[in-house]
Amino acid sequence: MTKRYFTKMEQEQLKCNPNVQAVSEKAITYTDEFKRHFIAENEKGKFPREIFENAGLDVELIGIKRIESSGKRWRASYRKAGVGGLQDTRKTNSGRPSERELT
């Protein structure tokens, strides 16, 4: 994680982009569609910075290190699990599984 935090104004600016699902002071959550678009464009030979710029995201605000690490994480997930690996699983995994026997 980076030590740079987003101000409220920067968070609002990032939230206006349709490729951003959520923003906190520490992190950006991108849409699943953007992640798939990123992989497709990256496989065509485009650089991560170029993909983010073309998507209307402010590279200076986000930071090149964040962009590179997001791309690396998404490429690894895609290689391991295909398109399904790019999906945000936090919405489907709602906590620890129940250990008790169901009746």
Contacts in CASP RR format, 6 or more apart in sequence:
PFRMAT RR
TARGET T0000
AUTHOR 0000-0000-0000
METHOD contacts of the structure
MODEL  1
MTKRYFTKMEQEQLKCNPNVQAVSEKAITYTDEFKRHFIAENEKGKFPRE
IFENAGLDVELIGIKRIESSGKRWRASYRKAGVGGLQDTRKTNSGRPSER
ELT
1 26 0 8 1.000
1 27 0 8 1.000
2 26 0 8 1.000
2 63 0 8 1.000
2 65 0 8 1.000
2 66 0 8 1.000
4 63 0 8 1.000
5 25 0 8 1.000
5 26 0 8 1.000
6 14 0 8 1.000
6 23 0 8 1.000
6 24 0 8 1.000
6 25 0 8 1.000
6 26 0 8 1.000
6 61 0 8 1.000
7 25 0 8 1.000
10 61 0 8 1.000
11 23 0 8 1.000
11 24 0 8 1.000
11 25 0 8 1.000
13 58 0 8 1.000
13 61 0 8 1.000
14 20 0 8 1.000
14 23 0 8 1.000
14 28 0 8 1.000
14 57 0 8 1.000
14 58 0 8 1.000
14 61 0 8 1.000
14 62 0 8 1.000
15 22 0 8 1.000
15 23 0 8 1.000
17 55 0 8 1.000
17 56 0 8 1.000
17 57 0 8 1.000
18 31 0 8 1.000
19 30 0 8 1.000
19 31 0 8 1.000
19 33 0 8 1.000
19 34 0 8 1.000
19 37 0 8 1.000
19 55 0 8 1.000
19 56 0 8 1.000
19 57 0 8 1.000
20 28 0 8 1.000
20 29 0 8 1.000
20 30 0 8 1.000
20 31 0 8 1.000
20 34 0 8 1.000
20 57 0 8 1.000
21 29 0 8 1.000
21 30 0 8 1.000
21 31 0 8 1.000
21 88 0 8 1.000
22 28 0 8 1.000
22 29 0 8 1.000
23 29 0 8 1.000
28 62 0 8 1.000
28 66 0 8 1.000
29 88 0 8 1.000
30 38 0 8 1.000
30 70 0 8 1.000
32 86 0 8 1.000
32 87 0 8 1.000
32 88 0 8 1.000
34 55 0 8 1.000
35 74 0 8 1.000
35 86 0 8 1.000
36 83 0 8 1.000
36 86 0 8 1.000
37 51 0 8 1.000
37 55 0 8 1.000
38 48 0 8 1.000
38 51 0 8 1.000
38 71 0 8 1.000
38 74 0 8 1.000
39 74 0 8 1.000
39 75 0 8 1.000
39 78 0 8 1.000
39 86 0 8 1.000
41 50 0 8 1.000
41 51 0 8 1.000
41 54 0 8 1.000
42 48 0 8 1.000
42 51 0 8 1.000
42 71 0 8 1.000
42 75 0 8 1.000
46 54 0 8 1.000
48 67 0 8 1.000
48 68 0 8 1.000
48 70 0 8 1.000
48 71 0 8 1.000
49 59 0 8 1.000
49 64 0 8 1.000
49 67 0 8 1.000
52 59 0 8 1.000
52 62 0 8 1.000
52 67 0 8 1.000
53 59 0 8 1.000
59 67 0 8 1.000
74 86 0 8 1.000
77 85 0 8 1.000
77 86 0 8 1.000
78 85 0 8 1.000
78 86 0 8 1.000
END
